[in-house]
Amino acid sequence: MSKTDLQKKLLNRIEKALQELDLPGEPKTLYEPYRYALSVGGKRIRPMLTLLACGLCEGDINDALPAALAVEILHNFTLVHDDIMDSADTRRGEPSVFKKWNENTAILSGDVMFADAYRQLGYYAKNKSFSKDEYAAIHEVFSKAIITVCEGQALDMEFVERRHVKHEEYIQMIAGKTAALLGAALEMGAISAHASSQKRSQLYELGYEMGIAFQIQDDFLDATADPEKFGKRPGGDIFEGKKTYLTILALERADKAQAALIQDTLNTDDPEAEKVDQVLDIMKSLNVLKDVSEEVDQHYKKAFEVLNKFTPSEYQQELEKLLIFLQNRDH
């Protein structure tokens, strides 16, 4: 997806603001990892959504920037700590913070990122154009998102050890890990524009539906996408023994023999390709692939319906382009 002029403008604002964060030079072991975590890139989708939501609600983008920074710093904090929990050596093609330094340094640097994310919200307490209720609202939305993200991560960790996971529980997990922060990013942008509670709720719903669709779509593409585009062989999650929305649905619909084959394949280290293909065939025969594809489309449809309730503008068009790009992606 090529960047539009508006995207470039907003991304430049975000990057400039991140670079200008008032971070001390000492202690180096605290702030160097913080700077590094922000410097290794990322698409900046969440802060971009905050700025777009502000513009969509006819607000001043400058007022949305502190909220956008809070969201992006928080997101990167979660990645620093996730990498520790997952023992991930790399992040975005570069050494993870805990790998480049050590686990204790990564924990502490993540902690200061968490605190600094909250500090950005002080702008709304000090700026007289924002009421106490608006400051309380943006603080509450942010805090609730953090709690929900942590709940999602906890469920994800629990699922690794559990033999049976219901598909409703899986949706709850991805709602926490992905959808909640996207929804909060958009709602915080609306609050920064002094938007009504109705518009705030609508924008949260837009982010929620976008997040659910994106994560289920990832699971679907793992089983169906062109390996040259997706970057790994079809059924890569099955080879790795991961519980996905597709395998969970397949297990719920399978007979005893089919369920045994699926479980055996997931529990086997480096299973044979023939076994993985059999699992994929079971998914097809049980209409899992068809139904999941339709479910993804339904979530995107709901997102488009919410977006169409807003007055047409360059910000609405930008969000529409993003949704179209995400819905049509093949990797």
C-alpha positions in Angstrom: 0.0 0.0 0.0 1.7 3.2 -1.2 1.5 6.1 1.2 -0.8 9.0 0.5 0.2 12.7 1.1 -1.9 12.7 4.3 -0.3 9.5 5.5 3.2 10.9 4.9 2.3 14.1 6.7 0.9 12.3 9.8 3.7 9.8 9.9 6.2 12.6 9.8 4.5 14.3 12.8 4.5 11.0 14.7 8.2 10.3 14.0 9.3 13.8 14.8 7.4 13.7 18.1 8.9 10.4 19.1 12.4 11.7 18.3 11.7 14.8 20.4 10.7 12.9 23.5 12.4 14.5 26.5 14.4 11.4 27.7 17.4 11.8 30.0 20.8 10.5 29.0 21.4 8.7 32.3 21.1 6.0 33.4 22.1 4.7 30.0 20.9 1.2 30.8 17.4 2.5 31.3 17.0 5.0 28.5 19.1 3.5 25.7 16.9 0.4 25.4 13.8 2.7 25.5 15.2 4.7 22.6 16.2 1.5 20.8 12.8 0.0 21.1 11.2 3.0 19.4 13.9 3.3 16.8 13.6 -0.2 15.2 10.6 0.9 13.3 7.0 -0.4 13.0 4.1 0.8 10.9 2.9 3.3 13.5 -0.7 2.1 12.8 -2.0 2.9 16.3 -0.8 6.5 16.6 -1.9 7.0 13.0 -5.4 5.8 13.9 -5.5 8.3 16.8 -4.6 11.2 14.5 -7.1 10.1 11.8 -9.9 9.8 14.4 -9.2 13.3 15.6 -9.3 14.6 12.0 -12.4 12.6 11.3 -14.1 14.4 14.3 -12.9 17.8 13.0 -10.4 18.3 15.8 -6.9 19.8 15.9 -4.3 17.2 15.1 -1.9 18.9 17.5 -4.3 18.0 20.4 -4.2 14.3 19.4 -0.5 14.0 19.3 0.1 13.3 23.0 -2.5 10.6 22.9 -0.9 9.1 19.8 2.5 9.1 21.5 1.0 7.4 24.6 -0.6 4.7 22.5 2.7 4.1 20.5 4.9 4.0 23.6 2.5 1.6 25.3 2.4 -0.6 22.3 6.2 -0.8 22.2 6.3 -1.4 25.9 4.1 -4.5 25.4 6.5 -5.8 22.7 9.5 -5.4 25.0 7.8 -7.5 27.7 6.2 -9.9 25.2 9.7 -10.8 23.8 10.9 -11.6 27.3 7.9 -13.9 27.9 8.2 -15.5 24.5 12.1 -15.7 24.6 12.1 -14.0 21.2 15.6 -13.1 20.0 14.4 -10.7 17.3 11.8 -8.0 16.8 11.2 -6.4 13.4 14.4 -8.1 12.1 16.6 -6.7 14.8 17.7 -8.1 18.2 15.0 -7.8 20.8 15.7 -5.5 23.8 16.3 -8.4 26.2 18.6 -10.1 23.7 20.6 -7.0 23.0 21.0 -6.2 26.7 19.5 -8.7 29.2 16.2 -9.6 30.8 16.4 -7.4 33.8 17.3 -4.4 31.7 14.4 -5.1 29.4 12.0 -5.4 32.3 13.1 -2.1 33.8 13.2 -0.2 30.5 9.7 -1.5 29.7 8.6 -0.2 33.1 9.8 3.3 32.4 8.1 3.2 28.9 4.9 2.3 30.6 5.2 5.2 33.0 6.2 7.6 30.2 3.2 6.6 28.1 0.9 7.7 31.0 2.9 10.9 31.4 1.9 12.0 27.8 -1.7 12.2 29.0 -0.8 15.0 31.3 -1.3 17.3 28.4 -5.0 16.9 28.7 -5.0 17.9 32.4 -2.9 21.0 31.8 -4.6 22.2 28.6 -7.5 24.5 29.5 -9.4 23.6 26.4 -10.0 20.1 27.9 -12.5 19.6 30.7 -11.9 17.5 33.7 -14.4 15.0 32.3 -12.5 14.8 29.1 -9.2 14.2 30.9 -10.8 11.6 33.0 -12.3 9.9 29.9 -9.0 9.7 28.0 -7.3 8.4 31.1 -10.0 5.8 31.6 -10.0 4.6 28.0 -6.2 4.2 28.1 -6.2 2.4 31.5 -9.0 0.0 30.4 -7.1 -0.8 27.2 -4.0 -1.7 29.2 -5.9 -4.0 31.5 -7.6 -5.7 28.5 -4.3 -6.1 26.7 -2.8 -7.8 29.8 -5.9 -10.0 30.1 -5.4 -11.0 26.4 -1.8 -11.9 27.0 -2.6 -13.9 30.1 -5.2 -15.9 28.1 -2.7 -16.5 25.3 -0.2 -17.9 27.8 -2.9 -20.1 29.4 -4.0 -21.5 26.0 -0.5 -22.9 25.4 -0.9 -25.3 28.3 -4.6 -26.1 27.8 -5.8 -29.0 25.7 -9.2 -27.5 24.9 -10.0 -23.9 24.1 -13.4 -22.7 22.9 -13.6 -20.4 19.9 -15.3 -17.8 22.0 -12.3 -17.8 24.3 -10.0 -17.3 21.4 -12.0 -14.3 20.2 -11.8 -12.9 23.8 -8.0 -13.4 23.7 -7.4 -11.5 20.4 -9.9 -8.9 21.4 -7.6 -8.2 24.3 -4.2 -8.5 22.6 -5.1 -6.5 19.4 -8.6 -5.1 19.1 -8.8 -3.3 22.4 -5.8 -1.1 21.8 -6.9 -0.3 18.2 -10.3 0.7 19.6 -8.7 2.8 22.3 -6.4 4.5 19.8 -9.4 5.7 17.8 -11.5 6.6 20.8 -8.7 8.7 22.3 -8.4 10.5 19.0 -12.1 11.3 19.2 -11.8 12.6 22.8 -8.9 14.8 21.8 -11.3 16.4 19.2 -13.9 17.0 21.9 -16.2 14.5 20.1 -19.5 13.3 21.5 -19.8 10.1 23.4 -21.7 8.6 20.5 -18.8 9.2 18.1 -16.3 8.0 20.7 -18.2 4.7 21.0 -18.5 4.4 17.2 -14.8 4.8 16.7 -14.0 2.3 19.4 -16.3 -0.2 17.6 -14.5 0.6 14.4 -11.1 -0.3 15.9 -12.5 -3.4 17.7 -13.9 -4.8 14.4 -10.8 -4.0 12.5 -8.6 -5.8 15.1 -10.8 -8.9 15.3 -10.9 -9.1 11.5 -7.1 -8.7 11.2 -6.2 -11.4 13.7 -8.6 -14.0 12.4 -7.5 -13.1 8.8 -3.9 -13.9 9.9 -4.9 -17.4 11.0 -6.8 -17.9 7.7 -3.9 -16.7 5.5 -1.5 -19.0 7.3 -3.6 -21.9 6.0 -4.4 -20.6 2.5 -1.9 -17.9 1.4 0.8 -18.2 -1.3 3.9 -19.2 0.7 6.1 -16.9 -1.4 4.0 -13.9 -0.3 3.1 -15.0 3.2 6.7 -15.9 4.0 6.1 -19.4 5.3 4.6 -22.7 4.1 0.9 -23.3 4.2 -0.2 -24.5 7.6 2.9 -23.0 9.3 1.0 -22.6 12.5 0.0 -26.3 12.5 3.7 -27.2 12.0 4.5 -25.1 15.0 1.7 -26.6 17.1 -0.1 -23.3 17.6 -3.7 -23.1 18.5 -5.5 -20.9 16.0 -9.0 -19.9 15.3 -9.1 -22.5 12.5 -7.8 -25.4 14.5 -10.1 -24.6 17.4 -13.2 -24.5 15.1 -12.0 -27.7 13.4 -11.7 -29.5 16.8 -15.2 -28.3 17.8 -16.7 -29.7 14.6 -14.6 -32.9 14.1 -15.5 -36.5 14.9 -13.3 -38.5 17.2 -11.0 -39.7 14.5 -10.5 -36.3 13.0 -10.0 -34.7 16.4 -7.4 -37.3 17.3 -5.5 -36.6 14.1 -5.6 -32.8 14.6 -4.4 -33.1 18.2 -1.7 -35.6 17.4 -0.4 -33.3 14.7 -0.4 -30.2 16.9 1.3 -32.1 19.7 4.1 -33.5 17.5 7.4 -31.6 17.1 8.0 -31.0 13.4 5.1 -33.1 12.1 5.2 -34.7 8.6 3.9 -32.5 5.8 1.4 -35.2 4.9 -0.2 -34.9 8.4 -0.4 -31.2 8.2 -2.1 -31.5 4.7 -4.6 -33.9 6.3 -5.4 -31.3 8.9 -6.0 -28.7 6.2 -8.2 -31.2 4.3 -10.3 -31.7 7.4 -10.7 -28.0 7.8 -12.0 -27.8 4.2 -14.3 -30.7 4.7 -15.8 -29.2 7.8 -16.3 -25.8 6.1 -13.9 -24.1 8.5 -12.0 -22.2 5.8 -15.2 -21.0 4.1 -16.9 -20.0 7.4 -13.8 -18.2 8.7 -13.4 -16.3 5.4 -17.0 -15.1 5.7 -16.6 -14.2 9.3 -13.6 -12.0 8.5 -15.6 -10.3 5.8 -18.4 -9.7 8.3 -16.1 -7.9 10.8 -14.8 -5.7 8.0 -18.3 -5.0 6.8 -19.2 -3.8 10.3 -16.2 -1.6 10.4 -17.2 0.0 7.0 -20.7 0.5 8.3 -19.4 2.4 11.3 -17.0 4.5 9.2 -19.8 5.5 6.8 -21.7 7.1 9.7 -19.2 9.9 9.6 -19.1 13.0 7.4 -17.0 12.4 4.3 -13.5 14.0 4.6 -9.9 13.2 3.7 -9.6 11.5 7.1 -12.6 9.3 6.4 -11.2 8.4 2.9 -7.9 7.5 4.5 -9.5 5.2 7.0 -11.6 3.6 4.2 -8.4 3.0 2.1 -6.8 1.3 5.1 -9.8 -1.0 5.6 -9.9 -1.9 1.9 -6.1 -2.6 2.0 -6.4 -4.8 5.1 -9.4 -6.7 3.8 -7.8 -7.4 0.5 -4.3 -8.3 1.7 -3.0 -11.7 0.8 -0.1 -12.0 3.2 
